[in-house]
């Protein structure tokens, strides 16, 4: 389940959802990559993105490859404001993409935040 904090819910505009995307970083395998998190208008969502179980319902879409790594983990999405700029982050460890590819994604409370800018 992916949960939005109160700050993330407030930062989303009425026509936006949170998109957790996957960016390929490996040359030998499309499975090697990194996550990014950003708000996106629902009208601009690529067809390949899928809605996932989230709180609130319908607020999060995920790239299929990213979802295959996150499906069995609880993830929290927060938003940090820097003046007028929003930065959505997760509670995944900074190297979650690599860890997920190796089957070693941890869900402990010692992980630090990672995410993408909007």
N, C-alpha and C positions, 0 to 999 in steps of 0.2 A: 504494500500500500504506500502511496506517495501522499504526503500530507503537506499542505501549505500552512505556514505560520500566519498569525494575524497580520504581521507586517507584509507578507507576500500577498495576502488577499486584498489588503488595502491598496497596495501598489498596482495591482492589475486593473486595467480599465475595463469597462463593461463588455467591450467587444474583443477582449484578449483572453488567451489561455497561456499556460506555461508550456514551453516546448523543451524537452530534454532530447538533444540531438546527439548524433554519433559522428565523429570525424575520424576517418581512416588515417592512421599514422604509420602503419607498417607496409612495406613494399611486397612482402611475401604472402600476406594474408589479410583479407578485409576484416578479420576479427580483431586485429590489433588497432586500437584507437583510443580516443578520449571522449568524454562527455562534455557537453556545454549546455547551459541552461539560460533561456531567454524568454521574454514575453513575445507573443506573436498574435496579430489579429487573426481571428478564426477564418476570415475570408482569404487569408494568405497561407493557410496550412497546406503543405504539400500532401498529395494523395497518399503517399507511402506512410505518413505518420498515423499512429493509432491511438485512440483514447485508452486510458488505463485506469485501474481502480485508484481513485484519489479522493481526498477530502479537502475541499468540497467536490462532489461528483461532477465530472465533465470539465474540470479545470486544468487537467494535465494531459498532454499528448507526448508520445515518445517514439523515437525512431525504432523500428523493429529490432535492429541489432543491439541497441542500448537496452531495450526491454528484455531481451534474452539474458542479459547480464544482471538486470535489476529485479526481475520478476519475483525472486524469493527473498527480497530484502525490503525492510521498511526504510524509506528515505524521506527526509524532511527538507522542504524548500523554503528558504527565507529570502527576503529582499533587503538590501542595504541601500540607503539613499545617500548620494553624494551631491548635495545641491539639487538640481533638477534631474540628475541622472540616476537611473535605477540599475542595480546589479543584483541579479538573482543568483543565489548560491545554494548548494546542497550540503548536507552533513557527511557526504562521502569523503574518504581520504583523498589527498591531492593526486595520488597515483592510482585512483580507482579503475581507470581504463585498463592499465597494465595488470593490476591485480585481478580484475574481472576476467581478462583474457586467460590468465593463469589459473582461474578457478579459486582465487584466494581473497575474494572481496570480503572484508570483515565488517561487522555491524556493531562494533564496540563503541563506547562513548569517548574513547581517546582519539577518534578520527577528527581531522580538521576539515574546514570548509573548502569547497572547490566549486567553481561555476564559471559562467560566462557573462559578459556584459550585454546590456541591451542597447 
